[in-house]
């Protein structure tokens, strides 16, 4: 009897369990259908729809809740993130460290007891495939960070990083929107713009001033790392739903050709003699992507005439940075000045010739003392017609001989082909006139003439002397056979003729890139080194393109 009762009870319980399990599975299936329906509906929402569902007046309450929850979990975040930051950031430091630093490692790292605070939120207009949210972030932290620094001079220093203050805007891009919970496939994380970072460095048991330049090198490494890895358009992609999100990665869109021509009136950093300047150029401050010029000894008006190529990933936000240093030999090089060019100011396919004023610091420009100028020639061209950027090498535009050789079927430039071309040809220069030259004679006039020559050539051409005038007219044309125009310079010097000699007035140093691309043009150039004066010149280029002997080069 007991057996039958037990069997019956077991049967009842078994049926009940099966029915309960079936009911549970039906309920889960219904929940999954509801979540799928919600996700499908969410993926079709626009920013305007989201603002209706979550009105801006709700944001303060949401931020308050978010900050409260962040404070609660911060001890756990601190414990988990400290080791993660240490292992992931140290390799990044190696890519951005200054040339005075041999190595940089963490010996201690905790984030402290103070959690960051979110102070504002906004949802931006975007396309239908993404939602962009920006969170204003502030952190006045009390971390315990000690860095083990090894300099290139072989000196080891334990450096404590204290009193960190950070203010910035965190940009989150939820993309793509999918019909699957949580409704987006991945999150792109970045800082909207260069953020404000304040910190204090202290050598444990010593002084930062013991090694000149070490403080600036460490701060520069930290700031460059933050700016170049996290600041938009750079981003960290966090996959949420399994899938291929390579389309969200930052990709090259074109090439910037930069010619470092010269500098003038540099501030002298040496007590004896003159500075020994060299230049450092970069778009991204990665060591392998940074270009360094040769050093010109004992010269405050150096001529480099060096050509570099940089990969451009986002022309709308990136910029070219130029820093001029005084080479101090075994000691840390001292910065003379720096300048920056926004790539958004460049027109694709058009040469831009720039004289940039040098400043002490690109961020805090309190020092207004003159530090000299640097002369750059810039040319940006996209790989192809890309993301709405107009391609200047399209078929409807008349191409120069150089462009015809380099143009590809994809309507872009073949960069490898570009390097194999020697731009040879005949340069015709017409010296038209000069205006407002400085007086060189006692009577307030001058007897000017012009001397022209290629920096890589030996032949000089000279105009006739026009007497007793500050506004001479020559209208004389001279032809030069140029062997490698992309790497040569035209030197145009203005002199004053005297009975027993000549006096130097000033000069213009000109690259040949513009005339190669345009074929012919006329322009006015300021006479450098003179108190006043301009030259009116006309240029014409007759090309004879040839290829390098690749076997010989190899």
Secondary structure, DSSP 4 states (H G I P E B T S, - for coil): -HHHHHHHHHHHHHHHHHHHHHHHHHHHHHHHHHHHHHHHHHHT--HHHHHHHS-GGGHHHHHHHHHHHHHHHHHHHHHHHHHHHHHHHHHHHHHH--TTEEEEEEEEEE--SPPPEEEEEEEE---TTEEEEEEEEEEE---EEEEEEEETTS-EEEEEEEEEEEEEEEEEEEESB-SSTTSBSEEEEEESSPPEEEEEEEETTS-GGGSTTHHHHHHHHHHHHHHHHHBTT--EEEESSSS--GGGS----EEEEEEEEEEESPPP--SSS--BEEEEEESS--GGG-EEPPPBTTBSS-EEEEEEEEEES-TTT-EEEEEEEE--TTSPPEEEEEEEEEGGGPPTT--EEEEEE-BS-SS-----S---EEEEEEEEEESSSBTTBPPTT-TTSPPPHHHHHHB-TTSSB-HHHHHTEE--EEEEEEEEEEESPPP-STTS---EEEEEEETT---EEEPPPB-S-SS-EEEEEEEEEES-GGG-EEEEEEEEEETTEEEEEEEEEEESHHHHHHSEEEEEEE-BTSSS-EEEEEEEEEE--EE--HHHH-
